[in-house]
Amino acid sequence: MKTSNKLLIAFGVLMFVVPLTIMAYTINRDYKDPEEIKEQGNANSHFNSHSNGFTSIALKETFKSISITGKVQNMWYVNLVNDQDYGVKVSEIYKDFVKVSIDANEQLHITMNEGFKDVMYPIAIYVYAPKIETLNLAGVDAITLTFKNKTDALQLNAKDVMQLTMESDFKVNHLSIDAEKVNNMVFGGAELKSLNLNLKSSRFKSEMKSFNSLNVSASDGSELSIFGDEQSKARFAIEQLTLNTSGKVDVNLTDMKLNNVSGTLSDETMINVPVVYLKQLIK
C-alpha cells in the first residue's frame, strides 16, 4: 500500500476517534447524578447551606424590597427565596462584578460594577429574606424570575426591559405588575389567584393558566395575549376579568372561558374575543 494511502487512512481514523474521545470526556465532565442535582436544589433553598458554584454574601441589615438595575446586553436569572436569613448568593463567575447594598428605606440594590464586561452566561442570583414584598427591575436586557417557595403577594415593577419571564416555579398567590416599555413579558407561574396588570407600551403573554381575578389597565402601545387550550376551550378560565384600555391596544383572549367580564375599551383597541364576551364590554 502506498504511503500516501496509509496517511489518508490514518487521518480518517483520527477524524473519527478524536471527536468521540472529546464527546466522551465532555459527557463525563458535565454529567450530574440525579441525587446530586436534588442536593444542589436543596442547598439553594436556604442561605446557610453551601451551594456549589456560588459565593454567599451575608446581609446584616433587613429589607423587604429589591431593586435590580442592569446594563445593555446582559441576562439575569433571579431566584427569590423566603428564608429566615437575609443574604444573596451570586454565581462565582460574577462575584467581583455584582454590587449589593441596602438603603435607608430597606431596599436591597443589586447592580453591576463599572468593570463588568459582557459574557455569554446569565447572571445567576439567589436572594433570601423572610418576606419579599416588592421587586423593581430597570434597564435589563433579559431576566428570568422564580419564587421558590410560595408567597402571598408581590408587587413587580419593570421598566425598560426587553424580555421578562416568570417560570413555572414562580409561586405567588396575588401578583401586581406595573410594566413600562417591557418588550416581551411571559407568565408561566403556578398557583396564581389574582393578577393586576398595568401595561404602558408593554406586551404580556400567558398560556394555559387560569385566574380567579384578572384586572388589566393597558395604555397606548400595549398588547395583552391570553391563550387557553384549543382542544378543550373550557379547561382554563378567568372568573373575573376587568379590562380597561386607552389608546391603541391589541387584546387577544383565545380559547379561554370568561365567567364575568367588565371594563371599557378605547376606540383604537383591536380585540380578538368571542362576541358573547365582547357584548359585555361594549354597552
Residue, then its C-alpha position, 0 to 999 in steps of 0.5 A: m500500500k502506498t504511503s500516501n494511502k496509509l496517511l489518508i487512512a490514518f487521518g480518517v481514523l483520527m477524524f473519527v476517534v478524536p471527536l468521540t474521545i472529546m464527546a466522551y470526556t465532555i459527557n463525563r465532565d458535565y454529567k450530574d447524578p440525579e441525587e446530586i442535582k436534588e442536593q444542589g436544589n436543596a442547598n439553594s433553598h436556604f442561605n446557610s447551606h453551601s451551594n456549589g458554584f456560588t459565593s454567599i454574601a451575608l446581609k446584616e441589615t433587613f429589607k423587604s424590597i429589591s431593586i435590580t438595575g442592569k446594563v445593555q446586553n446582559m441576562w439575569y436569572v433571579n431566584l427569590v427565596n423566603d428564608q429566615d436569613y437575609g443574604v444573596k448568593v451570586s454565581e462565582i463567575y460574577k462575584d467581583f462584578v455584582k454590587v449589593s447594598i441596602d438603603a435607608n428605606e430597606q431596599l436591597h440594590i443589586t447592580m453591576n460594577e463599572g468593570f463588568k464586561d459582557v459574557m455569554y452566561p446569565i447572571a445567576i442570583y439567589v436572594y433570601a429574606p423572610k418576606i419579599e414584598t416588592l421587586n423593581l427591575a430597570g434597564v435589563d436586557a433579559i431576566t428570568l424570575t422564580f419564587k421558590n417557595k410560595t408567597d402571598a403577594l408581590q408587587l413587580n415593577a419593570k421598566d425598560v426591559m426587553q424580555l421578562t419571564m416568570e417560570s413555572d416555579f414562580k409561586v405567588n398567590h396575588l401578583s401586581i405588575d406595573a410594566e413600562k416599555v417591557n418588550n416581551m413579558v411571559f407568565g408561566g407561574a403556578e398557583l396564581k389567584s389574582l393578577n393586576l396588570n398595568l401595561k404602558s407600551s408593554r406586551f404580556k403573554s400567558e398560556m394555559k393558566s387560569f385566574n380567579s381575578l384578572n384586572v388589566s389597565a393597558s395604555d397606548g402601545s400595549e398588547l395583552s395575549i391570553f391563550g387557553d387550550e384549543q382542544s378543550k376551550a373550557r379547561f382554563a378560565i378567568e372568573q373575573l376579568t376587568l379590562n380597561t384600555s386607552g389608546k391603541v391596544d391589541v387584546n387577544l383572549t383565545d380559547m379561554k372561558l370568561n365567567n364575568v367580564s367588565g371594563t371599557l375599551s378605547d376606540e383604537t383597541m383591536i380585540n380578538v374575543p368571542v362576541v358573547y364576551l365582547k357584548q359585555l364590554i361594549k354597552 
